[in-house]
Amino acid sequence: KPEIIFANNFDLEITQLKNYNFSGRSSALFINDQNEISLFHQEGYVIKNNSIEKLNLSDSFTLEKHGGLKGVFKINNDYFGLISSRTINCYKSSIVSFSKNKEIFTTECLPADNLIDYNGLGGANFINKNNLYLSIGTPEMYSQKIRALSQDDKSFYGKIVQVNLQEFEKKNISNVEVFSKGHRNPQGIVDYNSLILSTEHGPWGGDEINIIKKNKNYGWPIVSYGTKYSKNDIEGAEIGESFEFNHNSKSFEEPLYTFIPSEAISDLSKCPTSLINYYKKPCLLLTSLKSASLFIILLDENMNRILSIEKIIIGMRLRNFAKNENNSHYEGNDHIYVSADQEGVIKIKFLNFR
């Protein structure tokens, strides 16, 4: 039975889809032209057509250290994913082709094996014209060595990378360009009228919404409005202390908005047409994990200032917005689909506009 949740300007009708219940976390949600849903799971399988199918990932795919399939995208009728991977004495990250069961791009090995946490790997992505944009976070919670990779121009960690789609026709990707750096864990990314926006998990506090610009530095781990996780002294890490705040003094990009305390913000999407037409302003939807909420974000016409943020408590850990087969966000006549940890897939309808 659908549940009605009241928002400030309209109602939301929430319906859980049958046959999509699962434990754990999703990595992507796709809907094809026949309205069939494919729910990709971080543990390396997909639920579709009321059945569960194991994915053809590389032999190095690992679930160790909270690893798994962290992002999925589709190019030329083939699915690809960002995964955590392991070979002897090497934890790394890879892009894999599902149809070829093969790694086609691999990062360098991570330092500080005992402090790796692949929850921070990112995996947010979108395709714009001829390029894939993909976030590769810094998979750690307490490691200064892994954090530092975000500022290391020789590393792909802590970056949003750009890959020409022609690269995916090769056996191996040979040209990956760093688009921006200084990121911790970008969970959502969207192209809104040629403006790239991203959501990023901060440390203790300090979740960010950023406008992503080419060749810009977003400051992690030097600056953040969050604080460091409290833990015994590891690798010289301070205990619960603040980071530096002043981005501009070091030529870093300031976030468009910072959540304090953290909401564990996740995926980011352009609002469906019904909301944009209603508000008559640029409008974003944002999922969250810890606060189990959907956020509606309104921006000014220049899209350089947030006017309002409405938090709508859904009561589920919301993670991925559904995408079409062309990697754009799915939009029905009056509804969207979202994956929810431990819950499966929910349909959200917007109705009773006031």
KASUL-V376847 format. One record per residue. N is the residue number from 0. RES is the residue in one small letter. SS is DSSP state (a for helix, b for strand, c for the rest). PSI is psi in radians with two decimals (none if undefined). OMEGA is omega in radians with two decimals (none if undefined). Layout:
n->N res->RES ss->SS psi->PSI omega->OMEGA
n->N res->RES ss->SS psi->PSI omega->OMEGA
This chain:
n->0 res->k ss->c psi->2.26 omega->-3.13
n->1 res->p ss->c psi->2.62 omega->3.07
n->2 res->e ss->b psi->2.38 omega->3.10
n->3 res->i ss->b psi->2.21 omega->3.09
n->4 res->i ss->b psi->2.33 omega->-3.08
n->5 res->f ss->b psi->2.18 omega->2.99
n->6 res->a ss->c psi->-3.11 omega->-3.06
n->7 res->n ss->c psi->-0.69 omega->-3.00
n->8 res->n ss->c psi->-0.06 omega->-3.11
n->9 res->f ss->c psi->-3.13 omega->3.09
n->10 res->d ss->b psi->2.72 omega->3.03
n->11 res->l ss->b psi->2.28 omega->3.04
n->12 res->e ss->b psi->2.06 omega->-3.05
n->13 res->i ss->b psi->2.13 omega->3.12
n->14 res->t ss->b psi->2.22 omega->3.05
n->15 res->q ss->b psi->2.27 omega->3.14
n->16 res->l ss->c psi->2.41 omega->3.08
n->17 res->k ss->c psi->2.73 omega->3.04
n->18 res->n ss->c psi->0.21 omega->3.09
n->19 res->y ss->c psi->0.35 omega->3.07
n->20 res->n ss->c psi->2.46 omega->3.14
n->21 res->f ss->c psi->2.78 omega->3.01
n->22 res->s ss->c psi->2.73 omega->3.11
n->23 res->g ss->c psi->-2.57 omega->-2.95
n->24 res->r ss->c psi->2.52 omega->3.07
n->25 res->s ss->b psi->2.82 omega->3.04
n->26 res->s ss->b psi->-0.32 omega->3.11
n->27 res->a ss->b psi->2.80 omega->3.14
n->28 res->l ss->b psi->2.14 omega->-3.11
n->29 res->f ss->b psi->2.58 omega->3.06
n->30 res->i ss->b psi->2.21 omega->-3.11
n->31 res->n ss->c psi->-3.08 omega->-3.06
n->32 res->d ss->c psi->-0.35 omega->3.10
n->33 res->q ss->c psi->0.19 omega->3.13
n->34 res->n ss->c psi->0.44 omega->3.07
n->35 res->e ss->c psi->2.40 omega->-3.03
n->36 res->i ss->b psi->2.36 omega->3.00
n->37 res->s ss->b psi->2.03 omega->3.13
n->38 res->l ss->b psi->1.95 omega->-3.14
n->39 res->f ss->b psi->2.34 omega->-3.07
n->40 res->h ss->b psi->2.54 omega->-3.11
n->41 res->q ss->c psi->-0.36 omega->-3.14
n->42 res->e ss->c psi->0.03 omega->2.98
n->43 res->g ss->c psi->0.56 omega->3.03
n->44 res->y ss->b psi->2.97 omega->3.14
n->45 res->v ss->b psi->2.42 omega->3.04
n->46 res->i ss->b psi->2.12 omega->3.10
n->47 res->k ss->b psi->2.62 omega->3.13
n->48 res->n ss->c psi->0.73 omega->3.09
n->49 res->n ss->c psi->0.41 omega->3.11
n->50 res->s ss->b psi->2.82 omega->3.13
n->51 res->i ss->b psi->2.26 omega->-3.11
n->52 res->e ss->b psi->2.26 omega->3.06
n->53 res->k ss->b psi->2.37 omega->-3.11
n->54 res->l ss->c psi->2.63 omega->3.08
n->55 res->n ss->c psi->1.48 omega->3.09
n->56 res->l ss->c psi->2.95 omega->-3.05
n->57 res->s ss->c psi->2.82 omega->3.13
n->58 res->d ss->c psi->-0.35 omega->-3.11
n->59 res->s ss->c psi->-0.08 omega->-3.14
n->60 res->f ss->b psi->2.30 omega->-3.11
n->61 res->t ss->c psi->2.54 omega->3.02
n->62 res->l ss->c psi->0.03 omega->3.12
n->63 res->e ss->a psi->2.65 omega->3.05
n->64 res->k ss->a psi->0.75 omega->3.14
n->65 res->h ss->a psi->0.56 omega->-3.11
n->66 res->g ss->c psi->-3.04 omega->3.12
n->67 res->g ss->c psi->-2.81 omega->3.10
n->68 res->l ss->b psi->2.00 omega->-2.96
n->69 res->k ss->b psi->-0.27 omega->3.10
n->70 res->g ss->b psi->2.59 omega->-3.11
n->71 res->v ss->b psi->2.47 omega->3.04
n->72 res->f ss->b psi->2.78 omega->-3.06
n->73 res->k ss->b psi->2.25 omega->-3.14
n->74 res->i ss->b psi->2.19 omega->3.09
n->75 res->n ss->c psi->0.83 omega->3.07
n->76 res->n ss->c psi->0.25 omega->3.06
n->77 res->d ss->b psi->2.39 omega->3.05
n->78 res->y ss->b psi->2.48 omega->3.06
n->79 res->f ss->b psi->2.75 omega->3.13
n->80 res->g ss->b psi->2.67 omega->2.97
n->81 res->l ss->b psi->2.14 omega->-3.07
n->82 res->i ss->b psi->2.80 omega->2.87
n->83 res->s ss->b psi->2.43 omega->-3.07
n->84 res->s ss->b psi->2.77 omega->-3.11
n->85 res->r ss->b psi->2.34 omega->2.90
n->86 res->t ss->b psi->-3.09 omega->-3.08
n->87 res->i ss->c psi->2.14 omega->3.09
n->88 res->n ss->c psi->0.45 omega->-3.12
n->89 res->c ss->b psi->1.99 omega->2.94
n->90 res->y ss->b psi->2.30 omega->-3.06
n->91 res->k ss->b psi->-2.90 omega->3.09
n->92 res->s ss->b psi->2.60 omega->-3.02
n->93 res->s ss->b psi->2.69 omega->2.89
n->94 res->i ss->b psi->2.27 omega->-3.10
n->95 res->v ss->b psi->2.61 omega->2.98
n->96 res->s ss->b psi->2.15 omega->-3.12
n->97 res->f ss->c psi->-0.67 omega->-3.08
n->98 res->s ss->c psi->-0.56 omega->-3.11
n->99 res->k ss->c psi->-0.15 omega->-3.11
n->100 res->n ss->c psi->0.89 omega->-2.93
n->101 res->k ss->b psi->2.44 omega->2.97
n->102 res->e ss->b psi->2.30 omega->3.10
n->103 res->i ss->b psi->-0.11 omega->3.04
n->104 res->f ss->b psi->2.42 omega->-3.12
n->105 res->t ss->b psi->2.39 omega->3.08
n->106 res->t ss->c psi->3.10 omega->3.00
n->107 res->e ss->c psi->2.88 omega->3.10
n->108 res->c ss->c psi->2.54 omega->3.11
n->109 res->l ss->c psi->2.49 omega->3.02
n->110 res->p ss->c psi->3.04 omega->3.01
n->111 res->a ss->c psi->1.08 omega->-3.05
n->112 res->d ss->a psi->-0.69 omega->-3.04
n->113 res->n ss->a psi->-0.18 omega->-3.09
n->114 res->l ss->a psi->0.15 omega->3.12
n->115 res->i ss->b psi->2.40 omega->3.02
n->116 res->d ss->c psi->1.77 omega->-3.06
n->117 res->y ss->a psi->-0.05 omega->2.99
n->118 res->n ss->a psi->-0.40 omega->-3.10
n->119 res->g ss->a psi->0.31 omega->-3.03
n->120 res->l ss->c psi->-0.29 omega->3.14
n->121 res->g ss->b psi->-2.19 omega->-3.13
n->122 res->g ss->b psi->0.03 omega->3.08
n->123 res->a ss->b psi->2.53 omega->-3.07
n->124 res->n ss->b psi->2.72 omega->2.91
n->125 res->f ss->b psi->2.82 omega->3.12
n->126 res->i ss->b psi->2.25 omega->3.13
n->127 res->n ss->b psi->1.95 omega->3.13
n->128 res->k ss->c psi->-1.84 omega->-3.01
n->129 res->n ss->c psi->0.17 omega->-3.01
n->130 res->n ss->b psi->2.56 omega->2.92
n->131 res->l ss->b psi->2.37 omega->3.00
n->132 res->y ss->b psi->2.21 omega->-3.00
n->133 res->l ss->b psi->2.32 omega->3.08
n->134 res->s ss->b psi->2.34 omega->3.02
n->135 res->i ss->b psi->1.84 omega->-3.03
n->136 res->g ss->c psi->-2.99 omega->3.06
n->137 res->t ss->c psi->1.80 omega->-2.99
n->138 res->p ss->c psi->1.38 omega->-3.11
n->139 res->e ss->b psi->2.96 omega->2.93
n->140 res->m ss->c psi->-0.53 omega->-3.05
n->141 res->y ss->c psi->0.02 omega->-2.98
n->142 res->s ss->c psi->2.02 omega->3.06
n->143 res->q ss->a psi->-0.55 omega->-3.14
n->144 res->k ss->a psi->-0.75 omega->3.14
n->145 res->i ss->a psi->-0.71 omega->3.08
n->146 res->r ss->a psi->-0.76 omega->-3.05
n->147 res->a ss->a psi->-0.39 omega->3.12
n->148 res->l ss->a psi->-0.42 omega->-3.14
n->149 res->s ss->a psi->-0.48 omega->3.13
n->150 res->q ss->a psi->0.03 omega->-3.10
n->151 res->d ss->c psi->1.99 omega->-3.09
n->152 res->d ss->c psi->-0.22 omega->3.10
n->153 res->k ss->c psi->-0.08 omega->-3.10
n->154 res->s ss->c psi->2.62 omega->3.06
n->155 res->f ss->c psi->-0.10 omega->-3.14
n->156 res->y ss->c psi->2.53 omega->-3.11
n->157 res->g ss->c psi->0.49 omega->-3.06
n->158 res->k ss->b psi->2.75 omega->2.79
n->159 res->i ss->b psi->2.12 omega->-3.05
n->160 res->v ss->b psi->2.75 omega->3.13
n->161 res->q ss->b psi->2.26 omega->-3.11
n->162 res->v ss->b psi->2.18 omega->3.07
n->163 res->n ss->b psi->2.43 omega->-3.06
n->164 res->l ss->a psi->-0.42 omega->3.10
n->165 res->q ss->a psi->-0.42 omega->3.12
n->166 res->e ss->a psi->-0.48 omega->-3.07
n->167 res->f ss->a psi->-0.08 omega->3.04
n->168 res->e ss->a psi->-0.16 omega->-3.14
n->169 res->k ss->c psi->2.93 omega->3.04
n->170 res->k ss->c psi->-0.54 omega->3.13
n->171 res->n ss->c psi->2.44 omega->3.08
n->172 res->i ss->c psi->2.16 omega->-3.08
n->173 res->s ss->c psi->-0.22 omega->-3.06
n->174 res->n ss->c psi->1.75 omega->3.07
n->175 res->v ss->c psi->2.13 omega->-3.07
n->176 res->e ss->b psi->2.32 omega->3.04
n->177 res->v ss->b psi->2.08 omega->-3.13
n->178 res->f ss->b psi->-0.75 omega->3.08
n->179 res->s ss->b psi->2.81 omega->-3.09
n->180 res->k ss->b psi->3.14 omega->-3.13
n->181 res->g ss->c psi->0.56 omega->-3.13
n->182 res->h ss->c psi->2.64 omega->3.09
n->183 res->r ss->c psi->-1.07 omega->-3.08
n->184 res->n ss->c psi->1.34 omega->-3.14
n->185 res->p ss->b psi->2.11 omega->-3.06
n->186 res->q ss->b psi->-0.38 omega->-3.13
n->187 res->g ss->b psi->2.59 omega->3.11
n->188 res->i ss->b psi->2.47 omega->-3.09
n->189 res->v ss->b psi->2.57 omega->3.02
n->190 res->d ss->b psi->1.98 omega->-3.10
n->191 res->y ss->b psi->1.75 omega->-3.12
n->192 res->n ss->c psi->0.82 omega->3.10
n->193 res->s ss->c psi->0.14 omega->3.00
n->194 res->l ss->b psi->2.19 omega->-3.12
n->195 res->i ss->b psi->2.20 omega->3.07
n->196 res->l ss->b psi->2.58 omega->-3.09
n->197 res->s ss->b psi->2.59 omega->3.00
n->198 res->t ss->b psi->2.53 omega->-3.01
n->199 res->e ss->b psi->2.26 omega->3.03
n->200 res->h ss->c psi->2.22 omega->3.00
n->201 res->g ss->c psi->-3.05 omega->3.02
n->202 res->p ss->c psi->-2.29 omega->3.11
n->203 res->w ss->b psi->1.66 omega->-2.93
n->204 res->g ss->c psi->2.93 omega->3.02
n->205 res->g ss->c psi->0.35 omega->2.95
n->206 res->d ss->b psi->2.49 omega->-2.99
n->207 res->e ss->b psi->2.58 omega->2.79
n->208 res->i ss->b psi->2.20 omega->-3.08
n->209 res->n ss->b psi->2.54 omega->2.87
n->210 res->i ss->b psi->2.08 omega->-3.01
n->211 res->i ss->b psi->2.15 omega->3.14
n->212 res->k ss->c psi->2.53 omega->-3.09
n->213 res->k ss->c psi->2.37 omega->3.07
n->214 res->n ss->c psi->0.28 omega->3.11
n->215 res->k ss->c psi->2.76 omega->-3.08
n->216 res->n ss->b psi->2.20 omega->-3.04
n->217 res->y ss->c psi->0.10 omega->2.80
n->218 res->g ss->c psi->-0.26 omega->-3.13
n->219 res->w ss->c psi->2.42 omega->0.03
n->220 res->p ss->c psi->0.39 omega->-3.07
n->221 res->i ss->c psi->-0.73 omega->-3.12
n->222 res->v ss->b psi->2.54 omega->3.08
n->223 res->s ss->c psi->2.59 omega->3.04
n->224 res->y ss->c psi->-0.03 omega->3.05
n->225 res->g ss->c psi->-3.07 omega->3.05
n->226 res->t ss->b psi->2.91 omega->-3.08
n->227 res->k ss->c psi->2.53 omega->3.11
n->228 res->y ss->c psi->2.39 omega->3.10
n->229 res->s ss->c psi->2.21 omega->3.12
n->230 res->k ss->c psi->2.75 omega->3.06
n->231 res->n ss->c psi->2.70 omega->-3.04
n->232 res->d ss->c psi->1.94 omega->3.12
n->233 res->i ss->c psi->2.21 omega->-3.13
n->234 res->e ss->c psi->0.56 omega->3.10
n->235 res->g ss->c psi->0.19 omega->-3.11
n->236 res->a ss->c psi->2.39 omega->3.07
n->237 res->e ss->c psi->2.85 omega->-3.07
n->238 res->i ss->c psi->1.81 omega->3.04
n->239 res->g ss->c psi->0.36 omega->-3.13
n->240 res->e ss->c psi->2.85 omega->3.12
n->241 res->s ss->b psi->2.78 omega->2.94
n->242 res->f ss->c psi->3.05 omega->2.96
n->243 res->e ss->b psi->2.58 omega->-3.11
n->244 res->f ss->c psi->-0.64 omega->-2.90
n->245 res->n ss->c psi->1.73 omega->3.12
n->246 res->h ss->c psi->-0.78 omega->-2.99
n->247 res->n ss->a psi->-0.59 omega->-3.10
n->248 res->s ss->a psi->-0.36 omega->-3.14
n->249 res->k ss->a psi->0.27 omega->3.11
n->250 res->s ss->c psi->0.53 omega->3.01
n->251 res->f ss->c psi->2.75 omega->3.10
n->252 res->e ss->c psi->2.24 omega->3.03
n->253 res->e ss->c psi->2.51 omega->3.03
n->254 res->p ss->c psi->2.62 omega->3.03
n->255 res->l ss->c psi->-0.61 omega->3.12
n->256 res->y ss->b psi->2.55 omega->3.08
n->257 res->t ss->b psi->2.29 omega->3.08
n->258 res->f ss->b psi->2.09 omega->3.03
n->259 res->i ss->c psi->2.02 omega->0.01
n->260 res->p ss->c psi->2.99 omega->-3.13
n->261 res->s ss->c psi->2.57 omega->3.03
n->262 res->e ss->c psi->0.02 omega->-3.01
n->263 res->a ss->c psi->0.97 omega->-3.11
n->264 res->i ss->b psi->2.58 omega->-3.02
n->265 res->s ss->b psi->-1.88 omega->-2.99
n->266 res->d ss->b psi->2.77 omega->-3.08
n->267 res->l ss->b psi->2.42 omega->-3.11
n->268 res->s ss->b psi->2.65 omega->2.91
n->269 res->k ss->b psi->2.46 omega->3.11
n->270 res->c ss->c psi->2.64 omega->3.03
n->271 res->p ss->c psi->2.80 omega->-3.04
n->272 res->t ss->a psi->-0.62 omega->-3.12
n->273 res->s ss->a psi->-0.67 omega->3.13
n->274 res->l ss->a psi->-0.72 omega->3.13
n->275 res->i ss->a psi->-0.74 omega->3.11
n->276 res->n ss->a psi->-0.58 omega->-3.14
n->277 res->y ss->a psi->-0.86 omega->-3.08
n->278 res->y ss->a psi->-0.48 omega->-3.07
n->279 res->k ss->c psi->0.64 omega->3.09
n->280 res->k ss->c psi->2.77 omega->2.99
n->281 res->p ss->c psi->2.36 omega->-2.96
n->282 res->c ss->b psi->2.31 omega->3.12
n->283 res->l ss->b psi->2.59 omega->2.95
n->284 res->l ss->b psi->2.48 omega->-3.08
n->285 res->l ss->b psi->2.23 omega->3.04
n->286 res->t ss->b psi->2.78 omega->3.06
n->287 res->s ss->b psi->2.69 omega->-3.09
n->288 res->l ss->c psi->-1.14 omega->-3.05
n->289 res->k ss->c psi->-0.75 omega->-3.09
n->290 res->s ss->c psi->-0.06 omega->3.04
n->291 res->a ss->c psi->0.85 omega->-2.99
n->292 res->s ss->b psi->2.83 omega->2.96
n->293 res->l ss->b psi->2.30 omega->-3.14
n->294 res->f ss->b psi->2.41 omega->3.01
n->295 res->i ss->b psi->2.13 omega->-3.04
n->296 res->i ss->b psi->2.16 omega->3.08
n->297 res->l ss->b psi->2.37 omega->-3.13
n->298 res->l ss->b psi->2.83 omega->3.05
n->299 res->d ss->c psi->3.02 omega->-3.03
n->300 res->e ss->c psi->-0.50 omega->3.12
n->301 res->n ss->c psi->-0.12 omega->3.11
n->302 res->m ss->c psi->0.62 omega->3.06
n->303 res->n ss->c psi->0.16 omega->3.12
n->304 res->r ss->c psi->2.31 omega->3.09
n->305 res->i ss->b psi->2.22 omega->-3.11
n->306 res->l ss->b psi->-0.66 omega->-3.12
n->307 res->s ss->b psi->2.67 omega->3.03
n->308 res->i ss->b psi->2.06 omega->3.09
n->309 res->e ss->b psi->2.18 omega->3.13
n->310 res->k ss->b psi->2.07 omega->-3.13
n->311 res->i ss->b psi->1.93 omega->-3.08
n->312 res->i ss->b psi->2.07 omega->3.14
n->313 res->i ss->c psi->-0.53 omega->3.14
n->314 res->g ss->c psi->0.24 omega->3.09
n->315 res->m ss->c psi->2.63 omega->3.09
n->316 res->r ss->c psi->1.69 omega->-3.06
n->317 res->l ss->b psi->2.37 omega->-3.05
n->318 res->r ss->b psi->-1.22 omega->-2.98
n->319 res->n ss->b psi->2.32 omega->2.91
n->320 res->f ss->b psi->2.55 omega->3.11
n->321 res->a ss->c psi->2.54 omega->3.06
n->322 res->k ss->b psi->2.71 omega->2.98
n->323 res->n ss->b psi->3.04 omega->3.11
n->324 res->e ss->c psi->-0.32 omega->3.10
n->325 res->n ss->c psi->0.23 omega->3.07
n->326 res->n ss->c psi->0.06 omega->3.01
n->327 res->s ss->c psi->2.74 omega->-3.09
n->328 res->h ss->b psi->2.35 omega->-3.12
n->329 res->y ss->c psi->2.43 omega->3.07
n->330 res->e ss->c psi->2.05 omega->3.03
n->331 res->g ss->c psi->-2.98 omega->-3.14
n->332 res->n ss->c psi->-0.68 omega->-3.12
n->333 res->d ss->c psi->0.37 omega->-3.01
n->334 res->h ss->b psi->2.89 omega->3.01
n->335 res->i ss->b psi->2.96 omega->3.02
n->336 res->y ss->b psi->2.52 omega->-3.12
n->337 res->v ss->b psi->2.46 omega->3.02
n->338 res->s ss->b psi->2.55 omega->-3.13
n->339 res->a ss->b psi->2.22 omega->3.14
n->340 res->d ss->c psi->2.32 omega->3.11
n->341 res->q ss->c psi->-0.13 omega->-3.03
n->342 res->e ss->c psi->-0.47 omega->-3.11
n->343 res->g ss->b psi->-2.30 omega->-3.09
n->344 res->v ss->b psi->2.35 omega->3.07
n->345 res->i ss->b psi->2.56 omega->3.07
n->346 res->k ss->b psi->2.24 omega->3.14
n->347 res->i ss->b psi->2.07 omega->3.07
n->348 res->k ss->b psi->2.46 omega->3.09
n->349 res->f ss->b psi->2.13 omega->-3.04
n->350 res->l ss->b psi->2.98 omega->3.11
n->351 res->n ss->c psi->0.86 omega->3.09
n->352 res->f ss->c psi->2.39 omega->-3.06
n->353 res->r ss->c psi->none omega->none
